[in-house]
């Protein structure tokens, strides 16, 4: 058998992040100040984000942005992550397709989220910030930010979506081990939370709600900044280390992907693996397909509208041009908590508008079925979010089987599911159901 895993030597790890905005034919529409309806400037974001992060957010000219040495040193603890040829899955499907996956589950916190958490914590520390706030759904981002905040000596406050707080208690425990304060959202600790609970006392929360609470706390707390794990352009920028590594690793494998697939919540993991490959479509005319796999219960890309909307439920954020189900949308309580977000990042939204990528929606039961098949074939139990990418990969691989075409498929395994075994227990016991979006 040929080599199954591909690693990069330390001297070939990325030294810069890739900013796709510099290469996009149609730049994303600007974010707007909700009060003035004027385009947001970097200084408008300074009260909320570290200054360098705000500048990265609006940078549309620099293709490459240097990764600070302190961040690169932290990356070296777990990067490069392996590119794996999924021989077991290929055999189980009987497909002529060559399937590869980038295994981001090997990071210290078990997911890709650490790639941006380290960078955001570093920039906050550099600016003299002492406290950071954030939201989290499934807990992958909250775990990553808690770890990174501890590394850089910051105090972290995490608002975790209440349904995930209850479904995934051990992620909460991990955040607390790293020293973070974790609060189920909506809570009575913020004005936004009180208003939401007053209107709906039994509400189980959403990422939009948790964002409102985290933003409000950041604005009320001295020496504090808000951080987040997806949606914003600077977050996706940091995640491009995934695709930049995968480029070199695919070259080591002697292949190039015909399609790149990732699950989709707000866009950071999808953009992270896709954008470095997509630049070759933009600049060189390659024809690689890019497929975002989202839950059928929260299908902002496949059933949402492209319009200006808030990134949070209470309307604290700038207005963002994105595919959205509406910032008041209350998603079903599926176990893929990291994908229960109403909108898509502005870069991905523009790329979808321009036909540079595709989107598919996946039912909850189909995602867990795919995850179980992958676990048996490859020995890794995937996160419920990652199961959506696996389900989309299996669909494409089976179409190759029907057509007899030997396509090369690359997908991102964004995290492991070892903290999600309650979800698998419920699936195996037949207690999960599908939820569909009702317009």
C-alpha positions in Angstrom: 0.0 0.0 0.0 1.2 3.5 -0.7 1.9 6.1 2.0 -1.3 6.9 3.9 -0.3 10.0 5.9 1.6 13.0 4.7 3.3 15.5 7.1 5.3 18.7 6.4 8.7 19.3 7.9 8.9 22.2 10.3 10.8 24.4 7.9 7.9 24.1 5.3 5.1 25.2 7.6 3.3 28.4 6.4 4.9 31.7 7.4 2.0 33.7 6.0 -1.8 33.5 5.9 -3.6 33.8 2.6 -6.1 36.7 2.1 -8.4 35.7 -0.7 -10.1 39.2 -0.7 -7.0 40.5 -2.5 -7.7 38.1 -5.4 -11.5 38.1 -5.6 -12.9 39.6 -8.8 -15.9 40.9 -7.0 -15.0 42.2 -3.6 -17.5 41.6 -0.8 -19.9 44.5 -0.1 -18.8 46.5 2.9 -20.1 46.0 6.4 -22.3 48.9 7.5 -22.6 50.9 10.7 -26.3 50.2 11.7 -26.8 53.7 12.9 -25.3 55.7 10.0 -25.5 53.0 7.2 -22.0 54.1 6.3 -19.3 51.5 5.5 -17.5 50.3 8.6 -13.9 51.6 9.0 -11.2 49.7 11.0 -11.3 52.2 13.8 -15.1 51.5 14.2 -14.1 48.0 15.2 -11.3 49.0 17.6 -13.7 49.1 20.7 -14.6 45.4 20.0 -11.6 43.7 18.5 -7.8 44.0 18.9 -6.6 46.7 16.4 -4.6 44.3 14.2 -7.5 42.0 13.9 -9.8 44.9 12.9 -7.3 45.8 10.2 -7.0 42.2 9.0 -10.8 42.1 8.8 -11.0 45.0 6.3 -7.8 44.2 4.4 -8.6 43.7 0.7 -5.2 44.5 -0.9 -2.6 42.3 0.8 -2.6 38.7 -0.6 -0.2 37.4 2.1 -0.2 38.5 5.8 2.7 37.5 7.9 2.1 35.0 10.8 3.8 36.5 13.9 6.7 34.4 15.2 5.0 33.8 18.6 2.0 32.4 16.8 4.1 30.2 14.5 5.9 28.8 17.6 2.6 27.8 19.1 1.5 26.3 15.8 4.6 24.0 15.9 3.1 22.2 18.9 0.6 20.4 16.6 1.2 21.5 13.0 1.5 20.3 10.4 -1.7 18.2 10.8 -1.7 15.1 8.7 -3.2 14.7 5.3 -4.6 11.2 5.2 -5.5 9.0 2.3 -8.8 7.4 3.3 -8.1 3.9 1.9 -10.5 2.3 4.4 -13.4 4.6 3.4 -12.6 4.1 -0.3 -12.8 0.3 0.2 -16.0 0.5 2.2 -17.7 2.5 -0.5 -16.2 0.5 -3.4 -15.4 3.8 -5.2 -12.7 4.6 -7.7 -12.4 8.0 -6.1 -9.3 8.9 -4.2 -10.4 10.4 -0.9 -8.1 12.5 1.3 -8.8 14.2 4.6 -7.0 16.9 6.5 -7.1 15.7 10.1 -7.5 18.9 12.3 -8.7 16.8 15.2 -5.1 16.2 16.3 -4.7 19.7 17.8 -4.5 20.0 21.6 -8.2 20.9 21.8 -9.4 18.4 19.2 -10.3 20.8 16.4 -9.2 23.4 13.8 -10.5 26.2 16.1 -7.1 26.6 17.8 -5.6 28.1 14.6 -7.4 31.3 15.1 -7.7 31.2 18.9 -3.9 31.4 19.2 -3.7 34.3 16.8 -6.6 36.3 18.4 -5.3 35.8 22.0 -1.8 36.8 20.8 -3.0 40.1 19.3 -5.1 40.9 22.3 -2.2 40.2 24.7 0.1 42.4 22.4 -2.4 45.3 22.8 -2.4 45.0 26.6 -5.8 43.5 26.9 -6.4 41.5 30.1 -9.9 39.9 29.4 -11.5 38.3 26.4 -15.1 37.2 25.9 -16.6 34.9 23.3 -19.5 32.7 22.4 -19.5 29.0 21.6 -22.0 26.4 20.3 -20.7 22.9 20.5 -17.8 24.1 22.6 -15.0 23.6 20.1 -14.3 27.3 19.8 -14.8 28.0 23.5 -12.4 25.3 24.4 -9.8 26.6 21.9 -10.1 30.2 23.1 -9.9 29.1 26.8 -6.7 27.3 26.1 -5.2 30.1 24.1 -6.2 32.7 26.7 -4.5 30.7 29.4 -1.3 30.4 27.3 -1.1 34.2 26.9 -2.2 35.0 30.5 -5.7 36.4 29.7 -9.0 35.9 31.6 -11.7 34.3 29.4 -15.5 34.5 29.7 -17.4 32.1 27.4 -21.1 32.2 26.7 -22.1 28.7 25.6 -25.4 28.1 23.8 -27.7 26.6 26.5 -28.7 23.5 24.6 -25.0 22.6 24.0 -24.1 23.5 27.6 -26.5 20.8 28.6 -25.8 18.3 25.7 -22.0 18.5 26.0 -21.1 18.9 29.7 -17.5 17.8 29.2 -16.6 20.5 26.8 -17.8 22.9 29.5 -15.5 21.1 32.0 -12.5 21.4 29.6 -13.0 25.2 29.3 -13.2 25.4 33.1 -10.0 23.4 33.5 -8.3 25.9 31.3 -9.5 28.7 33.6 -12.5 30.1 31.7 -15.7 31.3 33.2 -18.5 29.5 31.3 -22.1 30.7 31.3 -25.1 29.0 29.6 -26.7 31.4 27.1 -29.2 33.1 27.2 -28.4 34.1 30.8 -29.5 36.8 33.2 -26.0 38.3 33.3 -26.6 40.7 30.4 -29.3 43.0 29.1 -29.5 41.0 25.9 -29.9 37.7 27.8 -32.6 39.1 30.1 -34.6 40.5 27.2 -34.5 37.2 25.4 -35.5 35.2 28.5 -38.2 37.6 29.3 -39.7 37.1 25.9 -39.1 33.3 25.9 -38.3 31.8 29.3 -37.7 28.3 27.9 -35.4 29.3 25.0 -32.5 27.0 24.5 -30.3 29.5 22.9 -28.5 30.1 19.6 -25.1 31.3 18.5 -26.7 34.7 17.7 -27.9 35.0 21.3 -24.5 34.0 22.7 -22.7 36.5 20.5 -25.0 39.3 21.8 -24.1 38.4 25.4 -20.4 38.1 24.7 -20.3 41.4 22.8 -22.2 43.2 25.5 -19.9 41.9 28.3 -16.9 43.0 26.3 -18.3 46.5 25.9 -19.0 46.7 29.6 -15.7 45.3 30.9 -12.4 47.4 31.1 -9.4 46.1 29.2 -11.5 43.6 27.4 -12.0 42.5 23.8 -14.4 40.3 22.0 -13.2 37.2 20.1 -15.0 34.8 17.9 -14.5 31.5 16.1 -16.1 31.9 12.7 -18.0 34.2 10.3 -15.6 37.2 10.4 -13.0 37.5 7.6 -10.0 37.6 9.9 -11.0 34.3 11.5 -11.1 32.6 8.1 -7.7 34.2 7.3 -6.1 32.5 10.2 -7.6 29.1 9.2 -5.9 29.2 5.8 -2.9 27.4 7.4 -5.1 24.3 6.8 -5.3 24.7 3.0 -1.8 26.0 2.6 -0.5 22.9 4.3 -2.8 20.7 2.3 -1.6 22.2 -1.0 2.0 21.0 -0.2 0.8 17.7 1.1 -1.3 16.9 -1.9 1.8 17.6 -4.0 3.6 15.1 -1.9 0.8 12.6 -2.6 1.2 13.4 -6.3 -2.4 14.5 -6.8 -4.6 17.6 -6.9 -8.2 17.8 -5.7 -11.1 17.8 -8.1 -13.3 18.9 -5.3 -12.7 20.3 -1.8 -15.5 19.7 0.9 -16.0 21.0 4.4 -18.9 21.4 6.8 -20.3 24.9 7.2 -21.5 26.9 10.1 -20.1 30.4 9.6 -17.4 29.6 7.1 -14.0 29.5 8.9 -13.3 25.8 8.5 -14.7 25.8 4.9 -12.7 28.8 3.9 -9.6 27.6 5.7 -9.2 24.5 3.6 -10.8 25.9 0.4 -9.4 29.4 -0.2 -5.8 28.4 -0.8 -7.0 26.0 -3.6 -9.6 28.5 -4.8 -7.0 31.1 -5.6 -5.8 28.7 -8.4 -9.3 28.7 -9.8 -9.4 32.5 -9.7 -5.8 33.2 -11.0 -5.1 30.2 -13.2 -8.5 29.0 -14.4 -8.5 25.6 -12.6 -11.9 23.9 -12.3 -11.8 22.5 -8.7 -15.3 22.3 -7.1 -15.8 23.6 -3.6 -18.7 22.2 -1.6 -20.0 23.5 1.7 -22.1 21.0 3.7 -24.6 22.6 6.1 -27.4 21.1 8.2 -30.8 20.9 6.6 -32.2 22.5 9.8 -30.1 25.6 9.4 -29.6 26.0 5.6 -28.5 29.6 5.2 -26.5 28.9 2.0 -29.1 26.7 0.3 -32.3 28.4 1.5 -31.3 31.8 3.0 -31.5 35.2 1.4 -28.6 37.4 0.5 -29.1 40.7 2.4 -27.7 42.9 5.1 -28.3 41.4 8.5 -26.9 41.5 12.0 -24.4 38.9 13.1 -26.2 38.5 16.5 -29.7 38.3 17.8 -29.9 41.6 19.6 -28.4 43.8 16.8 -25.1 44.8 18.5 -22.9 43.9 15.5 -22.4 45.8 12.2 -24.7 45.0 9.4 -23.2 42.3 7.2 -23.9 41.4 3.6 -24.5 37.7 3.8 -26.7 34.7 3.1 -28.9 34.6 6.2 -32.0 33.0 7.6 -32.6 36.2 9.7 -30.8 37.1 13.0 -33.9 36.2 14.9 -33.9 32.7 13.5 -34.1 30.0 16.2 -32.4 26.8 14.9 -33.5 23.3 15.8 -31.6 21.6 18.7 -29.4 19.4 16.5 -26.2 17.9 18.0 -24.0 19.7 15.5 -24.0 22.8 17.7 -21.2 24.5 15.8 -23.4 24.7 12.6 -26.4 26.2 14.3 -25.8 29.8 13.1 -28.2 31.9 11.0 -25.7 33.5 8.6 -22.6 33.0 6.5 -19.4 35.0 6.4 -19.3 37.9 3.9 -16.5 36.4 1.8 -18.2 33.1 1.4 -21.5 34.8 0.7 -19.9 36.7 -2.2 -18.2 33.6 -3.5 -21.5 31.7 -3.5 -23.2 34.6 -5.3 -20.4 34.5 -7.9 -20.7 30.7 -8.5 -17.2 30.0 -7.1 -18.6 27.4 -4.7 -21.6 25.2 -4.1 -23.6 24.3 -1.0 -25.6 21.1 0.0 -27.7 20.6 3.0 -27.5 17.3 5.0 -30.1 15.8 7.3 -29.0 15.0 10.9 -29.6 11.2 10.6 -27.6 11.1 7.3 -24.7 12.9 8.9 -24.5 10.5 11.8 -24.8 7.5 9.5 -21.8 8.9 7.5 -19.9 9.5 10.7 -20.3 5.9 11.9 -19.3 4.5 8.5 -16.2 6.7 8.6 -15.3 5.7 12.2 -15.5 2.0 11.2 -13.4 2.6 8.1 -10.8 5.0 9.4 -10.8 4.5 13.2 -11.6 8.1 14.0 -14.9 9.2 15.6 -15.7 12.5 13.9 -17.4 15.5 15.5 -21.1 15.9 14.5 -20.2 19.0 12.5 -17.5 17.1 10.5 -20.0 14.3 9.8 -21.7 16.7 7.4 -18.6 17.0 5.3 -18.2 13.2 5.4 -21.8 12.7 4.2 -21.2 15.1 1.3 -17.9 13.3 0.5 -19.6 9.9 0.5 -22.3 11.2 -1.8 -19.7 12.4 -4.3 -17.6 9.2 -4.0 -20.7 7.1 -4.7 -21.4 9.2 -7.8 -17.9 8.4 -9.0 -18.7 4.8 -8.4 -21.8 5.1 -10.7 -19.9 7.0 -13.4 -16.7 5.0 -13.1 -14.7 8.3 -12.8 -11.7 8.4 -10.5 -12.0 11.9 -9.0 -9.7 13.2 -6.2 -11.8 14.4 -3.2 -10.3 16.3 -0.3 -12.3 17.1 2.8 -11.6 18.7 6.2 -12.0 16.6 9.3 -12.5 19.7 11.4 -12.6 17.9 14.8 -13.1 14.6 16.7 -16.3 13.5 18.4 -14.9 12.1 21.6 -16.7 14.8 23.6 -19.9 14.1 21.6 -20.6 10.5 22.5 -24.0 11.4 24.0 -25.0 12.4 20.5 -23.8 9.1 19.1 -25.6 7.2 22.0 -28.8 8.9 21.0 -28.3 8.1 17.3 -27.5 4.5 18.0 -30.6 4.2 20.3 -32.8 5.6 17.5 -33.6 8.7 19.5 -32.5 11.4 17.0 -34.7 12.8 14.3 -34.3 14.9 11.2 -35.3 18.6 11.3 -36.1 20.5 8.2 -36.2 24.2 7.6 -39.7 25.6 7.2 -39.7 28.9 5.4 
